[in-house]
């Protein structure tokens, strides 16, 4: 199983295969509109704009943490457009934990467990860095700002 085997529905309702991002570095993030970490959208957009020839940021809204993503797809998209001018791919709201967790997140949590081997996502804005070959290489906790990940992205650029 590879990251390229997964598919997710984007914010406009269109199924997208992650294989379309083959050869790019991916930064996969579970997001929320009403979270203390929501301002990280700006840093994610900055990284995407700076490295978009080689990097794609994939945002997966999730309402599992404090119900901080209550909106539907249209509301989430409008929020991201208006507040942060997000141009990277946004996906439909998913679960990242529990029996209904999206298969992509089941894979990511197994490939890169958190603290003490935990496979749970602890909160919004947990980030996974995937190299150009589709290999998950690093997991970052919610407090890690996108700017702090830039050095790892640059290292993967080779």
Secondary structure, DSSP 4 states (H G I P E B T S, - for coil): --GGG-EEEBTTS-EEEGGGGTTSEEEEEEE-TTSTTTTHHHHHHHHHHHHTTTEEEEEEE---STT---S-HHHHHHHHHHHH---SEEE---B-SSTTB-HHHHHHHHHS--GGG--S--STT-EEEE-TTS-EEEEE-TTS-HHHHHHHHHHHH-
